[in-house]
Structures are given as structure tokens and as C-alpha cells.
């Protein structure tokens, strides 16, 4: 998360500095990402994975998908898949909205996007303890009710400072 936060902000700064040479800015950003990925691959080759005992598979994917609505885990899979699908469909449009409609520069865009990473640093350990005490179902019910407010707040507000706070919440 820290590397993601830093690379997002450095990439935004790089594109801001090279705004008159956008192709060069993106080429440098992708080159830096390529070098980073190659370094990760090199380091990962030195890891040793211990042998893992695998249990026999009892259910096929087809059988599991037929019984999705009959178990709590199946309902969770449906819920999680639908949320991830909706976010996956809408995410590219947020980027276009921020850059085209709100006329944000890449630095502002990067700062607003880093809000969710910052909030995860601040909140996740407390969130985990709360889940341990109250249960996952209760937290899913609460977040399920709160998730639709994020895009609504994006429609209402245009101020980058307020949108940063909205992303902290998101």
C-alpha cells in the first residue's frame, strides 16, 4: 500500500511536470512501472515456497455455482461479486469525470486517490477488531448501506478538498 501510494503520487507529479509532453510522461511512468515489476520478479524468484498439503476437492465449480443461494458463503460470493463488478464498471468513469469534467490536474487526481490508502492505514486495524467483536455480517450490512453514498457525494460536490474527505470515507 505504501509503494502504491508513493508510486501513484510520483506518477501524478511526473505527468504534471511533463503536461506539455504527455506522451513522454506516460512513457516514463510505464518504464518505471516495468522496471519495478522486473525487480519484483527478480526478488520473488529467491523466495522458497514450502510444499502445501492439498485436501481432495469435493465440490466442482458447477456444483458450487448451482448451490450459491443455499449457503451463507454462496450469498457472500454473490454479494462480493456484484459489488466488485459494479466498482469495476464504474471506476474508469470516475477517472474521466475527475480529469475531464472536474478539470483536475494529475497531482490533484493522485492526492484524492491516495485518500483511500491513507484511510486504510488509519482504520483497518480498528475495523478488524470491530469485526472480531461484532461479526462480519453486521459490518457487511453497514457497509452495504453506505457504499451507494460515495458516488452520490461525487455528484453533489466538486471541491477537491471535500472529494478527498469523501475518498477517506470510501
C-alpha positions in Angstrom: 0.0 0.0 0.0 2.8 2.4 0.8 4.5 1.7 -2.5 1.2 2.0 -4.3 0.6 5.4 -2.6 4.1 6.7 -3.4 4.1 5.5 -7.0 0.6 7.0 -7.6 1.7 10.3 -6.3 5.1 10.3 -8.1 3.3 9.3 -11.3 0.9 12.2 -10.9 3.7 14.6 -10.2 5.6 13.3 -13.3 2.6 13.8 -15.5 2.0 17.2 -14.0 5.6 18.3 -14.7 5.5 16.9 -18.3 2.0 18.1 -19.1 3.2 19.6 -22.4 4.9 16.3 -23.3 2.2 13.9 -22.2 3.4 11.0 -24.3 6.9 11.3 -22.7 5.3 11.4 -19.2 3.3 8.3 -19.8 6.3 6.5 -21.4 8.4 7.3 -18.4 5.7 6.2 -16.0 5.3 2.9 -17.8 9.0 2.4 -18.0 9.3 3.0 -14.2 6.5 0.5 -13.7 8.2 -2.0 -15.9 11.5 -1.7 -14.0 9.6 -2.1 -10.7 7.8 -5.2 -11.9 11.1 -6.7 -13.2 12.7 -6.0 -9.8 9.8 -7.7 -8.0 10.0 -10.7 -10.3 13.8 -11.0 -9.6 13.3 -10.7 -5.8 10.4 -13.2 -5.9 12.5 -15.8 -7.6 14.6 -16.0 -4.5 11.6 -17.0 -2.3 11.2 -20.6 -1.4 7.6 -21.9 -1.2 7.2 -24.8 1.2 5.2 -27.8 0.0 1.5 -27.4 0.8 -0.8 -30.3 1.6 -3.9 -30.0 -0.5 -7.2 -31.6 0.5 -9.2 -33.5 -2.0 -11.7 -31.4 -3.9 -15.2 -32.4 -3.0 -17.2 -30.0 -5.0 -16.9 -29.0 -8.6 -17.3 -25.4 -9.7 -20.6 -26.3 -11.4 -22.0 -27.8 -8.2 -20.8 -24.9 -6.2 -22.5 -22.4 -8.6 -25.7 -24.3 -8.5 -25.9 -24.1 -4.7 -24.8 -20.5 -4.4 -28.1 -19.2 -2.9 -28.3 -22.1 -0.4 -25.4 -21.2 1.9 -24.1 -18.1 3.7 -20.8 -18.4 1.8 -22.6 -18.6 -1.5 -24.6 -15.5 -0.7 -21.4 -13.8 0.3 -19.8 -14.8 -3.0 -22.8 -13.3 -4.9 -22.7 -10.1 -2.9 -19.0 -9.6 -3.2 -19.0 -10.4 -6.9 -21.8 -7.9 -7.6 -20.0 -5.2 -5.6 -16.7 -5.8 -7.4 -18.5 -5.9 -10.7 -20.2 -2.5 -10.1 -16.9 -0.9 -8.9 -15.0 -2.4 -11.9 -17.6 -1.0 -14.3 -17.7 2.5 -12.7 -14.0 3.0 -11.8 -12.9 4.1 -15.3 -15.7 6.7 -15.4 -14.5 8.3 -12.2 -11.1 8.9 -13.7 -12.7 10.5 -16.8 -15.0 12.5 -14.6 -12.1 13.8 -12.4 -9.8 14.7 -15.3 -12.4 15.9 -17.9 -15.4 17.2 -16.1 -13.8 18.5 -12.9 -10.7 19.7 -14.8 -8.3 18.2 -12.2 -4.6 18.1 -12.8 -2.7 14.9 -12.3 -1.4 16.0 -8.9 -4.9 16.7 -7.5 -6.1 13.4 -9.0 -3.3 11.5 -7.3 -3.8 13.2 -4.0 -7.5 12.4 -4.0 -6.9 8.8 -5.0 -4.4 8.4 -2.1 -7.1 9.3 0.4 -8.4 5.7 0.4 -4.9 4.3 1.0 -4.3 6.8 3.8 -7.6 5.9 5.5 -6.9 2.2 5.2 -3.7 2.8 7.2 -5.6 4.6 9.8 -8.7 2.4 10.1 -8.1 -1.2 9.1 -6.7 -2.5 12.4 -9.6 -1.0 14.3 -12.0 -2.3 11.7 -10.6 -5.8 12.1 -11.0 -5.7 15.9 -14.6 -4.5 15.4 -15.3 -7.3 13.0 -13.9 -9.7 15.6 -16.3 -8.4 18.2 -19.5 -7.7 16.2 -19.2 -10.2 13.3 -18.7 -9.9 9.6 -22.4 -10.0 8.7 -23.1 -6.8 10.7 -20.2 -5.0 9.1 -21.3 -6.1 5.6 -24.8 -4.8 6.4 -23.5 -1.4 7.4 -21.1 -1.0 4.5 -23.7 -2.3 2.1 -25.9 0.6 3.1 -23.1 3.1 3.0 -21.5 2.2 -0.4 -24.1 4.0 -2.6 -23.4 7.3 -0.8 -19.9 7.6 -2.3 -21.0 8.2 -5.9 -23.8 10.4 -4.7 -21.4 12.6 -2.9 -19.2 12.7 -6.0 -22.2 14.0 -7.9 -23.0 16.7 -5.3 -19.5 18.0 -4.6 -16.9 19.4 -6.9 -14.4 20.8 -4.4 -11.2 18.7 -4.3 -10.8 19.1 -0.5 -14.3 17.7 0.0 -13.7 14.9 -2.5 -10.6 14.0 -0.6 -12.7 13.6 2.5 -15.3 11.6 0.5 -12.5 9.3 -0.6 -11.2 8.9 3.0 -14.7 7.7 3.8 -14.8 5.4 0.7 
